[in-house]
C-alpha cells in the first residue's frame, strides 16, 4: 500500500472497527419482584452499634494492626479498654 490517503483510510477503518460498540443481548429484569423490607427490618439498618458489638469487633482484630498513621494499634486499645471504651463508643 502506498500513498497518504490509502494508509490513512486503512488506519481509520481499523480503529473504527476496533472501537465500535457491539450490541450484546442483556437479560431483562423488568419482571422480577423484589422483597420489600418491613418497618422493623428498615429500623435495624440504621440502629447504633452496642458496646458489646464494638468490643467484639476490636477483639476480632490482630493486636499488632494499626487503625491509622498515629501508630495506636488494637493491642493498645485492648490493654486500655476500660479507660478508652467510652471515647471509642
PDB file of N, CA, C and O in Angstrom:
ATOM      1  N   UNK A   1       0.847  -1.158   0.000  1.00  0.00           N
ATOM      2  CA  UNK A   1       0.000   0.000   0.000  1.00  0.00           C
ATOM      3  C   UNK A   1       0.897   1.227   0.000  1.00  0.00           C
ATOM      4  O   UNK A   1       1.875   1.303   0.744  1.00  0.00           O
ATOM      5  N   UNK A   2       0.550   2.171  -0.836  1.00  0.00           N
ATOM      6  CA  UNK A   2       1.344   3.397  -0.946  1.00  0.00           C
ATOM      7  C   UNK A   2       0.435   4.603  -0.938  1.00  0.00           C
ATOM      8  O   UNK A   2      -0.732   4.537  -1.324  1.00  0.00           O
ATOM      9  N   UNK A   3       0.990   5.685  -0.494  1.00  0.00           N
ATOM     10  CA  UNK A   3       0.266   6.943  -0.528  1.00  0.00           C
ATOM     11  C   UNK A   3      -0.368   7.268   0.817  1.00  0.00           C
ATOM     12  O   UNK A   3      -0.677   6.385   1.617  1.00  0.00           O
ATOM     13  N   UNK A   4      -0.552   8.570   1.035  1.00  0.00           N
ATOM     14  CA  UNK A   4      -1.086   9.039   2.303  1.00  0.00           C
ATOM     15  C   UNK A   4      -2.548   8.651   2.466  1.00  0.00           C
ATOM     16  O   UNK A   4      -2.928   8.140   3.519  1.00  0.00           O
ATOM     17  N   UNK A   5      -3.365   8.877   1.467  1.00  0.00           N
ATOM     18  CA  UNK A   5      -4.798   8.615   1.576  1.00  0.00           C
ATOM     19  C   UNK A   5      -5.109   7.139   1.805  1.00  0.00           C
ATOM     20  O   UNK A   5      -5.901   6.840   2.699  1.00  0.00           O
ATOM     21  N   UNK A   6      -4.535   6.200   1.056  1.00  0.00           N
ATOM     22  CA  UNK A   6      -4.851   4.782   1.316  1.00  0.00           C
ATOM     23  C   UNK A   6      -4.417   4.324   2.716  1.00  0.00           C
ATOM     24  O   UNK A   6      -5.141   3.569   3.365  1.00  0.00           O
ATOM     25  N   UNK A   7      -3.242   4.772   3.190  1.00  0.00           N
ATOM     26  CA  UNK A   7      -2.784   4.392   4.533  1.00  0.00           C
ATOM     27  C   UNK A   7      -3.704   5.008   5.581  1.00  0.00           C
ATOM     28  O   UNK A   7      -4.077   4.347   6.550  1.00  0.00           O
ATOM     29  N   UNK A   8      -4.063   6.257   5.388  1.00  0.00           N
ATOM     30  CA  UNK A   8      -4.969   6.932   6.315  1.00  0.00           C
ATOM     31  C   UNK A   8      -6.300   6.191   6.388  1.00  0.00           C
ATOM     32  O   UNK A   8      -6.846   6.011   7.477  1.00  0.00           O
ATOM     33  N   UNK A   9      -6.831   5.759   5.236  1.00  0.00           N
ATOM     34  CA  UNK A   9      -8.112   5.056   5.209  1.00  0.00           C
ATOM     35  C   UNK A   9      -8.028   3.708   5.918  1.00  0.00           C
ATOM     36  O   UNK A   9      -8.958   3.331   6.632  1.00  0.00           O
ATOM     37  N   UNK A  10      -6.932   2.975   5.732  1.00  0.00           N
ATOM     38  CA  UNK A  10      -6.768   1.678   6.395  1.00  0.00           C
ATOM     39  C   UNK A  10      -6.679   1.856   7.913  1.00  0.00           C
ATOM     40  O   UNK A  10      -7.301   1.104   8.663  1.00  0.00           O
ATOM     41  N   UNK A  11      -5.907   2.849   8.367  1.00  0.00           N
ATOM     42  CA  UNK A  11      -5.776   3.104   9.805  1.00  0.00           C
ATOM     43  C   UNK A  11      -7.122   3.526  10.380  1.00  0.00           C
ATOM     44  O   UNK A  11      -7.525   3.036  11.435  1.00  0.00           O
ATOM     45  N   UNK A  12      -7.813   4.421   9.706  1.00  0.00           N
ATOM     46  CA  UNK A  12      -9.110   4.886  10.158  1.00  0.00           C
ATOM     47  C   UNK A  12     -10.099   3.723  10.263  1.00  0.00           C
ATOM     48  O   UNK A  12     -10.801   3.597  11.266  1.00  0.00           O
ATOM     49  N   UNK A  13     -10.159   2.887   9.249  1.00  0.00           N
ATOM     50  CA  UNK A  13     -11.082   1.745   9.235  1.00  0.00           C
ATOM     51  C   UNK A  13     -10.754   0.764  10.355  1.00  0.00           C
ATOM     52  O   UNK A  13     -11.657   0.243  11.010  1.00  0.00           O
ATOM     53  N   UNK A  14      -9.468   0.511  10.577  1.00  0.00           N
ATOM     54  CA  UNK A  14      -9.058  -0.417  11.626  1.00  0.00           C
ATOM     55  C   UNK A  14      -9.557   0.068  12.991  1.00  0.00           C
ATOM     56  O   UNK A  14     -10.195  -0.687  13.724  1.00  0.00           O
ATOM     57  N   UNK A  15      -9.268   1.321  13.328  1.00  0.00           N
ATOM     58  CA  UNK A  15      -9.657   1.829  14.635  1.00  0.00           C
ATOM     59  C   UNK A  15     -11.168   2.018  14.758  1.00  0.00           C
ATOM     60  O   UNK A  15     -11.726   1.858  15.843  1.00  0.00           O
ATOM     61  N   UNK A  16     -11.820   2.352  13.672  1.00  0.00           N
ATOM     62  CA  UNK A  16     -13.277   2.474  13.698  1.00  0.00           C
ATOM     63  C   UNK A  16     -13.907   1.133  14.030  1.00  0.00           C
ATOM     64  O   UNK A  16     -14.821   1.062  14.852  1.00  0.00           O
ATOM     65  N   UNK A  17     -13.423   0.062  13.394  1.00  0.00           N
ATOM     66  CA  UNK A  17     -13.949  -1.274  13.651  1.00  0.00           C
ATOM     67  C   UNK A  17     -13.535  -1.779  15.045  1.00  0.00           C
ATOM     68  O   UNK A  17     -14.273  -2.528  15.685  1.00  0.00           O
ATOM     69  N   UNK A  18     -12.367  -1.365  15.495  1.00  0.00           N
ATOM     70  CA  UNK A  18     -11.861  -1.819  16.791  1.00  0.00           C
ATOM     71  C   UNK A  18     -12.656  -1.212  17.946  1.00  0.00           C
ATOM     72  O   UNK A  18     -12.902  -1.892  18.942  1.00  0.00           O
ATOM     73  N   UNK A  19     -13.054   0.033  17.835  1.00  0.00           N
ATOM     74  CA  UNK A  19     -13.714   0.724  18.935  1.00  0.00           C
ATOM     75  C   UNK A  19     -15.225   0.840  18.773  1.00  0.00           C
ATOM     76  O   UNK A  19     -15.870   1.485  19.600  1.00  0.00           O
ATOM     77  N   UNK A  20     -15.798   0.259  17.769  1.00  0.00           N
ATOM     78  CA  UNK A  20     -17.241   0.330  17.584  1.00  0.00           C
ATOM     79  C   UNK A  20     -17.917  -0.518  18.660  1.00  0.00           C
ATOM     80  O   UNK A  20     -17.458  -1.618  18.967  1.00  0.00           O
ATOM     81  N   UNK A  21     -18.988  -0.015  19.222  1.00  0.00           N
ATOM     82  CA  UNK A  21     -19.690  -0.768  20.263  1.00  0.00           C
ATOM     83  C   UNK A  21     -20.509  -1.879  19.622  1.00  0.00           C
ATOM     84  O   UNK A  21     -21.182  -1.686  18.610  1.00  0.00           O
ATOM     85  N   UNK A  22     -20.429  -3.026  20.235  1.00  0.00           N
ATOM     86  CA  UNK A  22     -21.169  -4.170  19.731  1.00  0.00           C
ATOM     87  C   UNK A  22     -22.427  -4.346  20.565  1.00  0.00           C
ATOM     88  O   UNK A  22     -22.406  -4.171  21.783  1.00  0.00           O
ATOM     89  N   UNK A  23     -23.508  -4.691  19.907  1.00  0.00           N
ATOM     90  CA  UNK A  23     -24.777  -4.926  20.608  1.00  0.00           C
ATOM     91  C   UNK A  23     -24.714  -6.308  21.257  1.00  0.00           C
ATOM     92  O   UNK A  23     -24.423  -7.310  20.604  1.00  0.00           O
ATOM     93  N   UNK A  24     -24.995  -6.329  22.552  1.00  0.00           N
ATOM     94  CA  UNK A  24     -24.992  -7.587  23.289  1.00  0.00           C
ATOM     95  C   UNK A  24     -26.366  -7.747  23.917  1.00  0.00           C
ATOM     96  O   UNK A  24     -26.898  -6.812  24.516  1.00  0.00           O
ATOM     97  N   UNK A  25     -26.931  -8.925  23.776  1.00  0.00           N
ATOM     98  CA  UNK A  25     -28.236  -9.184  24.380  1.00  0.00           C
ATOM     99  C   UNK A  25     -28.067  -9.300  25.889  1.00  0.00           C
ATOM    100  O   UNK A  25     -27.327 -10.155  26.377  1.00  0.00           O
ATOM    101  N   UNK A  26     -28.745  -8.449  26.609  1.00  0.00           N
ATOM    102  CA  UNK A  26     -28.670  -8.451  28.067  1.00  0.00           C
ATOM    103  C   UNK A  26     -30.004  -8.941  28.633  1.00  0.00           C
ATOM    104  O   UNK A  26     -31.058  -8.697  28.045  1.00  0.00           O
ATOM    105  N   UNK A  27     -29.959  -9.630  29.770  1.00  0.00           N
ATOM    106  CA  UNK A  27     -31.219 -10.116  30.348  1.00  0.00           C
ATOM    107  C   UNK A  27     -32.085  -8.952  30.827  1.00  0.00           C
ATOM    108  O   UNK A  27     -31.576  -7.921  31.267  1.00  0.00           O
ATOM    109  N   UNK A  28     -33.364  -9.133  30.736  1.00  0.00           N
ATOM    110  CA  UNK A  28     -34.320  -8.122  31.153  1.00  0.00           C
ATOM    111  C   UNK A  28     -34.719  -8.392  32.605  1.00  0.00           C
ATOM    112  O   UNK A  28     -35.047  -9.526  32.954  1.00  0.00           O
ATOM    113  N   UNK A  29     -34.694  -7.377  33.442  1.00  0.00           N
ATOM    114  CA  UNK A  29     -35.068  -7.541  34.845  1.00  0.00           C
ATOM    115  C   UNK A  29     -36.420  -6.912  35.147  1.00  0.00           C
ATOM    116  O   UNK A  29     -36.788  -6.757  36.312  1.00  0.00           O
ATOM    117  N   UNK A  30     -37.140  -6.559  34.136  1.00  0.00           N
ATOM    118  CA  UNK A  30     -38.420  -5.884  34.321  1.00  0.00           C
ATOM    119  C   UNK A  30     -39.471  -6.718  35.022  1.00  0.00           C
ATOM    120  O   UNK A  30     -40.362  -6.158  35.660  1.00  0.00           O
ATOM    121  N   UNK A  31     -39.400  -8.038  34.928  1.00  0.00           N
ATOM    122  CA  UNK A  31     -40.446  -8.883  35.515  1.00  0.00           C
ATOM    123  C   UNK A  31     -40.081  -9.421  36.890  1.00  0.00           C
ATOM    124  O   UNK A  31     -40.840 -10.208  37.456  1.00  0.00           O
ATOM    125  N   UNK A  32     -38.943  -9.021  37.442  1.00  0.00           N
ATOM    126  CA  UNK A  32     -38.543  -9.516  38.751  1.00  0.00           C
ATOM    127  C   UNK A  32     -39.310  -8.804  39.856  1.00  0.00           C
ATOM    128  O   UNK A  32     -39.578  -7.606  39.773  1.00  0.00           O
ATOM    129  N   UNK A  33     -39.655  -9.552  40.879  1.00  0.00           N
ATOM    130  CA  UNK A  33     -40.337  -8.995  42.041  1.00  0.00           C
ATOM    131  C   UNK A  33     -39.344  -8.983  43.199  1.00  0.00           C
ATOM    132  O   UNK A  33     -38.849 -10.037  43.599  1.00  0.00           O
ATOM    133  N   UNK A  34     -39.052  -7.810  43.738  1.00  0.00           N
ATOM    134  CA  UNK A  34     -38.113  -7.683  44.833  1.00  0.00           C
ATOM    135  C   UNK A  34     -38.866  -7.613  46.151  1.00  0.00           C
ATOM    136  O   UNK A  34     -39.945  -7.025  46.234  1.00  0.00           O
ATOM    137  N   UNK A  35     -38.282  -8.222  47.183  1.00  0.00           N
ATOM    138  CA  UNK A  35     -38.878  -8.204  48.510  1.00  0.00           C
ATOM    139  C   UNK A  35     -38.786  -6.793  49.083  1.00  0.00           C
ATOM    140  O   UNK A  35     -37.768  -6.118  48.932  1.00  0.00           O
ATOM    141  N   UNK A  36     -39.836  -6.363  49.728  1.00  0.00           N
ATOM    142  CA  UNK A  36     -39.868  -5.054  50.359  1.00  0.00           C
ATOM    143  C   UNK A  36     -39.633  -5.260  51.856  1.00  0.00           C
ATOM    144  O   UNK A  36     -40.245  -6.129  52.477  1.00  0.00           O
ATOM    145  N   UNK A  37     -38.743  -4.454  52.423  1.00  0.00           N
ATOM    146  CA  UNK A  37     -38.432  -4.566  53.846  1.00  0.00           C
ATOM    147  C   UNK A  37     -39.577  -4.052  54.705  1.00  0.00           C
ATOM    148  O   UNK A  37     -40.252  -3.085  54.353  1.00  0.00           O
ATOM    149  N   UNK A  38     -39.784  -4.717  55.840  1.00  0.00           N
ATOM    150  CA  UNK A  38     -40.772  -4.239  56.798  1.00  0.00           C
ATOM    151  C   UNK A  38     -40.188  -3.055  57.566  1.00  0.00           C
ATOM    152  O   UNK A  38     -38.994  -2.773  57.462  1.00  0.00           O
ATOM    153  N   UNK A  39     -41.017  -2.374  58.325  1.00  0.00           N
ATOM    154  CA  UNK A  39     -40.538  -1.235  59.118  1.00  0.00           C
ATOM    155  C   UNK A  39     -39.491  -1.687  60.136  1.00  0.00           C
ATOM    156  O   UNK A  39     -38.509  -0.981  60.363  1.00  0.00           O
ATOM    157  N   UNK A  40     -39.688  -2.845  60.744  1.00  0.00           N
ATOM    158  CA  UNK A  40     -38.723  -3.357  61.725  1.00  0.00           C
ATOM    159  C   UNK A  40     -37.378  -3.640  61.055  1.00  0.00           C
ATOM    160  O   UNK A  40     -36.324  -3.325  61.608  1.00  0.00           O
ATOM    161  N   UNK A  41     -37.422  -4.235  59.867  1.00  0.00           N
ATOM    162  CA  UNK A  41     -36.177  -4.510  59.134  1.00  0.00           C
ATOM    163  C   UNK A  41     -35.486  -3.211  58.740  1.00  0.00           C
ATOM    164  O   UNK A  41     -34.260  -3.121  58.797  1.00  0.00           O
ATOM    165  N   UNK A  42     -36.260  -2.205  58.340  1.00  0.00           N
ATOM    166  CA  UNK A  42     -35.670  -0.914  57.970  1.00  0.00           C
ATOM    167  C   UNK A  42     -35.013  -0.239  59.168  1.00  0.00           C
ATOM    168  O   UNK A  42     -33.943   0.355  59.036  1.00  0.00           O
ATOM    169  N   UNK A  43     -35.648  -0.325  60.340  1.00  0.00           N
ATOM    170  CA  UNK A  43     -35.069   0.323  61.519  1.00  0.00           C
ATOM    171  C   UNK A  43     -33.783  -0.369  61.953  1.00  0.00           C
ATOM    172  O   UNK A  43     -32.908   0.274  62.532  1.00  0.00           O
ATOM    173  N   UNK A  44     -33.649  -1.667  61.686  1.00  0.00           N
ATOM    174  CA  UNK A  44     -32.414  -2.382  62.027  1.00  0.00           C
ATOM    175  C   UNK A  44     -31.236  -1.936  61.173  1.00  0.00           C
ATOM    176  O   UNK A  44     -30.086  -2.122  61.570  1.00  0.00           O
ATOM    177  N   UNK A  45     -31.496  -1.359  60.022  1.00  0.00           N
ATOM    178  CA  UNK A  45     -30.410  -0.903  59.146  1.00  0.00           C
ATOM    179  C   UNK A  45     -29.750   0.368  59.657  1.00  0.00           C
ATOM    180  O   UNK A  45     -28.626   0.681  59.262  1.00  0.00           O
ATOM    181  N   UNK A  46     -30.427   1.100  60.524  1.00  0.00           N
ATOM    182  CA  UNK A  46     -29.896   2.380  60.981  1.00  0.00           C
ATOM    183  C   UNK A  46     -29.671   2.445  62.488  1.00  0.00           C
ATOM    184  O   UNK A  46     -29.416   3.523  63.026  1.00  0.00           O
ATOM    185  N   UNK A  47     -29.760   1.302  63.181  1.00  0.00           N
ATOM    186  CA  UNK A  47     -29.578   1.365  64.633  1.00  0.00           C
ATOM    187  C   UNK A  47     -28.100   1.507  64.987  1.00  0.00           C
ATOM    188  O   UNK A  47     -27.227   1.131  64.204  1.00  0.00           O
ATOM    189  N   UNK A  48     -27.830   2.050  66.163  1.00  0.00           N
ATOM    190  CA  UNK A  48     -26.466   2.278  66.626  1.00  0.00           C
ATOM    191  C   UNK A  48     -25.836   0.960  67.068  1.00  0.00           C
ATOM    192  O   UNK A  48     -26.534   0.030  67.473  1.00  0.00           O
ATOM    193  N   UNK A  49     -24.505   0.895  66.985  1.00  0.00           N
ATOM    194  CA  UNK A  49     -23.789  -0.280  67.453  1.00  0.00           C
ATOM    195  C   UNK A  49     -23.781  -0.305  68.972  1.00  0.00           C
ATOM    196  O   UNK A  49     -23.668   0.740  69.613  1.00  0.00           O
ATOM    197  N   UNK A  50     -23.900  -1.495  69.553  1.00  0.00           N
ATOM    198  CA  UNK A  50     -23.812  -1.618  71.006  1.00  0.00           C
ATOM    199  C   UNK A  50     -22.345  -1.711  71.419  1.00  0.00           C
ATOM    200  O   UNK A  50     -21.474  -1.982  70.592  1.00  0.00           O
ATOM    201  N   UNK A  51     -22.082  -1.485  72.697  1.00  0.00           N
ATOM    202  CA  UNK A  51     -20.714  -1.568  73.197  1.00  0.00           C
ATOM    203  C   UNK A  51     -20.179  -2.988  73.030  1.00  0.00           C
ATOM    204  O   UNK A  51     -18.996  -3.173  72.744  1.00  0.00           O
ATOM    205  N   UNK A  52     -21.036  -3.991  73.205  1.00  0.00           N
ATOM    206  CA  UNK A  52     -20.606  -5.387  73.039  1.00  0.00           C
ATOM    207  C   UNK A  52     -20.189  -5.670  71.591  1.00  0.00           C
ATOM    208  O   UNK A  52     -19.208  -6.374  71.353  1.00  0.00           O
ATOM    209  N   UNK A  53     -20.936  -5.121  70.625  1.00  0.00           N
ATOM    210  CA  UNK A  53     -20.586  -5.313  69.216  1.00  0.00           C
ATOM    211  C   UNK A  53     -19.256  -4.649  68.883  1.00  0.00           C
ATOM    212  O   UNK A  53     -18.444  -5.215  68.152  1.00  0.00           O
ATOM    213  N   UNK A  54     -19.033  -3.455  69.415  1.00  0.00           N
ATOM    214  CA  UNK A  54     -17.781  -2.745  69.155  1.00  0.00           C
ATOM    215  C   UNK A  54     -16.618  -3.485  69.790  1.00  0.00           C
ATOM    216  O   UNK A  54     -15.565  -3.636  69.171  1.00  0.00           O
ATOM    217  N   UNK A  55     -16.799  -3.955  71.034  1.00  0.00           N
ATOM    218  CA  UNK A  55     -15.732  -4.699  71.707  1.00  0.00           C
ATOM    219  C   UNK A  55     -15.430  -5.992  70.955  1.00  0.00           C
ATOM    220  O   UNK A  55     -14.262  -6.352  70.805  1.00  0.00           O
ATOM    221  N   UNK A  56     -16.450  -6.693  70.484  1.00  0.00           N
ATOM    222  CA  UNK A  56     -16.231  -7.931  69.723  1.00  0.00           C
ATOM    223  C   UNK A  56     -15.450  -7.646  68.442  1.00  0.00           C
ATOM    224  O   UNK A  56     -14.596  -8.440  68.048  1.00  0.00           O
ATOM    225  N   UNK A  57     -15.735  -6.525  67.794  1.00  0.00           N
ATOM    226  CA  UNK A  57     -15.001  -6.157  66.577  1.00  0.00           C
ATOM    227  C   UNK A  57     -13.549  -5.840  66.901  1.00  0.00           C
ATOM    228  O   UNK A  57     -12.646  -6.236  66.162  1.00  0.00           O
ATOM    229  N   UNK A  58     -13.317  -5.129  67.997  1.00  0.00           N
ATOM    230  CA  UNK A  58     -11.944  -4.804  68.414  1.00  0.00           C
ATOM    231  C   UNK A  58     -11.156  -6.069  68.725  1.00  0.00           C
ATOM    232  O   UNK A  58     -10.017  -6.225  68.284  1.00  0.00           O
ATOM    233  N   UNK A  59     -11.770  -6.973  69.489  1.00  0.00           N
ATOM    234  CA  UNK A  59     -11.077  -8.192  69.889  1.00  0.00           C
ATOM    235  C   UNK A  59     -10.901  -9.156  68.718  1.00  0.00           C
ATOM    236  O   UNK A  59     -10.066 -10.057  68.791  1.00  0.00           O
ATOM    237  N   UNK A  60     -11.654  -8.991  67.662  1.00  0.00           N
ATOM    238  CA  UNK A  60     -11.515  -9.834  66.485  1.00  0.00           C
ATOM    239  C   UNK A  60     -10.368  -9.419  65.584  1.00  0.00           C
ATOM    240  O   UNK A  60     -10.061 -10.118  64.619  1.00  0.00           O
ATOM    241  N   UNK A  61      -9.728  -8.298  65.877  1.00  0.00           N
ATOM    242  CA  UNK A  61      -8.628  -7.789  65.043  1.00  0.00           C
ATOM    243  C   UNK A  61      -7.275  -8.180  65.636  1.00  0.00           C
ATOM    244  O   UNK A  61      -7.143  -8.355  66.847  1.00  0.00           O
ATOM    245  N   UNK A  62      -6.303  -8.310  64.791  1.00  0.00           N
ATOM    246  CA  UNK A  62      -4.932  -8.601  65.205  1.00  0.00           C
ATOM    247  C   UNK A  62      -4.417  -7.451  66.064  1.00  0.00           C
ATOM    248  O   UNK A  62      -4.562  -6.283  65.704  1.00  0.00           O
ATOM    249  N   UNK A  63      -3.816  -7.789  67.200  1.00  0.00           N
ATOM    250  CA  UNK A  63      -3.352  -6.767  68.148  1.00  0.00           C
ATOM    251  C   UNK A  63      -2.255  -5.881  67.584  1.00  0.00           C
ATOM    252  O   UNK A  63      -2.044  -4.777  68.085  1.00  0.00           O
ATOM    253  N   UNK A  64      -1.556  -6.332  66.563  1.00  0.00           N
ATOM    254  CA  UNK A  64      -0.443  -5.559  66.010  1.00  0.00           C
ATOM    255  C   UNK A  64      -0.843  -4.709  64.809  1.00  0.00           C
ATOM    256  O   UNK A  64       0.003  -4.038  64.218  1.00  0.00           O
ATOM    257  N   UNK A  65      -2.119  -4.730  64.443  1.00  0.00           N
ATOM    258  CA  UNK A  65      -2.615  -3.894  63.342  1.00  0.00           C
ATOM    259  C   UNK A  65      -2.977  -2.514  63.875  1.00  0.00           C
ATOM    260  O   UNK A  65      -3.471  -2.374  64.994  1.00  0.00           O
ATOM    261  N   UNK A  66      -2.724  -1.502  63.057  1.00  0.00           N
ATOM    262  CA  UNK A  66      -2.996  -0.129  63.460  1.00  0.00           C
ATOM    263  C   UNK A  66      -4.177   0.412  62.667  1.00  0.00           C
ATOM    264  O   UNK A  66      -4.334   0.102  61.486  1.00  0.00           O
ATOM    265  N   UNK A  67      -5.004   1.219  63.316  1.00  0.00           N
ATOM    266  CA  UNK A  67      -6.158   1.832  62.656  1.00  0.00           C
ATOM    267  C   UNK A  67      -5.762   2.932  61.689  1.00  0.00           C
ATOM    268  O   UNK A  67      -6.464   3.191  60.711  1.00  0.00           O
ATOM    269  N   UNK A  68      -4.637   3.581  61.962  1.00  0.00           N
ATOM    270  CA  UNK A  68      -4.237   4.698  61.120  1.00  0.00           C
ATOM    271  C   UNK A  68      -2.780   5.027  61.320  1.00  0.00           C
ATOM    272  O   UNK A  68      -2.052   4.273  61.966  1.00  0.00           O
ATOM    273  N   UNK A  69      -2.350   6.139  60.776  1.00  0.00           N
ATOM    274  CA  UNK A  69      -0.928   6.500  60.821  1.00  0.00           C
ATOM    275  C   UNK A  69      -0.445   6.963  62.196  1.00  0.00           C
ATOM    276  O   UNK A  69       0.746   7.221  62.373  1.00  0.00           O
ATOM    277  N   UNK A  70      -1.359   7.074  63.183  1.00  0.00           N
ATOM    278  CA  UNK A  70      -0.925   7.532  64.508  1.00  0.00           C
ATOM    279  C   UNK A  70      -0.172   6.458  65.287  1.00  0.00           C
ATOM    280  O   UNK A  70       0.446   6.769  66.305  1.00  0.00           O
ATOM    281  N   UNK A  71      -0.207   5.198  64.836  1.00  0.00           N
ATOM    282  CA  UNK A  71       0.554   4.128  65.474  1.00  0.00           C
ATOM    283  C   UNK A  71      -0.167   3.439  66.608  1.00  0.00           C
ATOM    284  O   UNK A  71       0.365   2.480  67.166  1.00  0.00           O
ATOM    285  N   UNK A  72      -1.354   3.885  66.974  1.00  0.00           N
ATOM    286  CA  UNK A  72      -2.107   3.210  68.031  1.00  0.00           C
ATOM    287  C   UNK A  72      -2.700   1.941  67.433  1.00  0.00           C
ATOM    288  O   UNK A  72      -3.530   1.992  66.525  1.00  0.00           O
ATOM    289  N   UNK A  73      -2.254   0.790  67.967  1.00  0.00           N
ATOM    290  CA  UNK A  73      -2.720  -0.475  67.416  1.00  0.00           C
ATOM    291  C   UNK A  73      -3.827  -1.065  68.294  1.00  0.00           C
ATOM    292  O   UNK A  73      -4.142  -0.535  69.359  1.00  0.00           O
ATOM    293  N   UNK A  74      -4.409  -2.172  67.823  1.00  0.00           N
ATOM    294  CA  UNK A  74      -5.507  -2.796  68.556  1.00  0.00           C
ATOM    295  C   UNK A  74      -5.053  -3.343  69.900  1.00  0.00           C
ATOM    296  O   UNK A  74      -5.848  -3.405  70.838  1.00  0.00           O
ATOM    297  N   UNK A  75      -3.790  -3.742  70.013  1.00  0.00           N
ATOM    298  CA  UNK A  75      -3.272  -4.212  71.288  1.00  0.00           C
ATOM    299  C   UNK A  75      -3.337  -3.136  72.351  1.00  0.00           C
ATOM    300  O   UNK A  75      -3.688  -3.409  73.499  1.00  0.00           O
ATOM    301  N   UNK A  76      -2.999  -1.911  71.972  1.00  0.00           N
ATOM    302  CA  UNK A  76      -3.083  -0.776  72.900  1.00  0.00           C
ATOM    303  C   UNK A  76      -4.524  -0.565  73.346  1.00  0.00           C
ATOM    304  O   UNK A  76      -4.798  -0.362  74.529  1.00  0.00           O
ATOM    305  N   UNK A  77      -5.431  -0.614  72.392  1.00  0.00           N
ATOM    306  CA  UNK A  77      -6.850  -0.407  72.710  1.00  0.00           C
ATOM    307  C   UNK A  77      -7.356  -1.529  73.619  1.00  0.00           C
ATOM    308  O   UNK A  77      -8.111  -1.276  74.558  1.00  0.00           O
ATOM    309  N   UNK A  78      -6.942  -2.769  73.339  1.00  0.00           N
ATOM    310  CA  UNK A  78      -7.362  -3.894  74.183  1.00  0.00           C
ATOM    311  C   UNK A  78      -6.819  -3.750  75.602  1.00  0.00           C
ATOM    312  O   UNK A  78      -7.539  -4.010  76.566  1.00  0.00           O
ATOM    313  N   UNK A  79      -5.565  -3.341  75.741  1.00  0.00           N
ATOM    314  CA  UNK A  79      -4.954  -3.198  77.061  1.00  0.00           C
ATOM    315  C   UNK A  79      -5.603  -2.086  77.877  1.00  0.00           C
ATOM    316  O   UNK A  79      -5.690  -2.184  79.101  1.00  0.00           O
ATOM    317  N   UNK A  80      -6.053  -1.038  77.214  1.00  0.00           N
ATOM    318  CA  UNK A  80      -6.633   0.104  77.912  1.00  0.00           C
ATOM    319  C   UNK A  80      -8.128   0.250  77.625  1.00  0.00           C
ATOM    320  O   UNK A  80      -8.656   1.362  77.633  1.00  0.00           O
ATOM    321  N   UNK A  81      -8.812  -0.873  77.372  1.00  0.00           N
ATOM    322  CA  UNK A  81     -10.232  -0.851  77.016  1.00  0.00           C
ATOM    323  C   UNK A  81     -11.077  -0.169  78.094  1.00  0.00           C
ATOM    324  O   UNK A  81     -11.956   0.631  77.775  1.00  0.00           O
ATOM    325  N   UNK A  82     -10.819  -0.476  79.353  1.00  0.00           N
ATOM    326  CA  UNK A  82     -11.612   0.098  80.448  1.00  0.00           C
ATOM    327  C   UNK A  82     -11.555   1.628  80.409  1.00  0.00           C
ATOM    328  O   UNK A  82     -12.575   2.298  80.569  1.00  0.00           O
ATOM    329  N   UNK A  83     -10.361   2.169  80.196  1.00  0.00           N
ATOM    330  CA  UNK A  83     -10.191   3.621  80.180  1.00  0.00           C
ATOM    331  C   UNK A  83     -10.693   4.263  78.892  1.00  0.00           C
ATOM    332  O   UNK A  83     -11.141   5.409  78.914  1.00  0.00           O
ATOM    333  N   UNK A  84     -10.626   3.544  77.767  1.00  0.00           N
ATOM    334  CA  UNK A  84     -10.890   4.134  76.453  1.00  0.00           C
ATOM    335  C   UNK A  84     -12.277   3.828  75.885  1.00  0.00           C
ATOM    336  O   UNK A  84     -12.700   4.469  74.923  1.00  0.00           O
ATOM    337  N   UNK A  85     -12.992   2.857  76.465  1.00  0.00           N
ATOM    338  CA  UNK A  85     -14.233   2.378  75.827  1.00  0.00           C
ATOM    339  C   UNK A  85     -15.255   3.481  75.587  1.00  0.00           C
ATOM    340  O   UNK A  85     -15.904   3.492  74.541  1.00  0.00           O
ATOM    341  N   UNK A  86     -15.413   4.399  76.517  1.00  0.00           N
ATOM    342  CA  UNK A  86     -16.402   5.464  76.314  1.00  0.00           C
ATOM    343  C   UNK A  86     -16.013   6.396  75.168  1.00  0.00           C
ATOM    344  O   UNK A  86     -16.875   6.866  74.425  1.00  0.00           O
ATOM    345  N   UNK A  87     -14.725   6.658  75.029  1.00  0.00           N
ATOM    346  CA  UNK A  87     -14.257   7.508  73.915  1.00  0.00           C
ATOM    347  C   UNK A  87     -14.416   6.791  72.584  1.00  0.00           C
ATOM    348  O   UNK A  87     -14.747   7.417  71.577  1.00  0.00           O
ATOM    349  N   UNK A  88     -14.186   5.498  72.569  1.00  0.00           N
ATOM    350  CA  UNK A  88     -14.288   4.733  71.324  1.00  0.00           C
ATOM    351  C   UNK A  88     -15.741   4.584  70.908  1.00  0.00           C
ATOM    352  O   UNK A  88     -16.078   4.740  69.734  1.00  0.00           O
ATOM    353  N   UNK A  89     -16.596   4.283  71.870  1.00  0.00           N
ATOM    354  CA  UNK A  89     -18.028   4.108  71.563  1.00  0.00           C
ATOM    355  C   UNK A  89     -18.616   5.455  71.193  1.00  0.00           C
ATOM    356  O   UNK A  89     -19.808   5.547  70.897  1.00  0.00           O
TER     357      UNK A  89
END
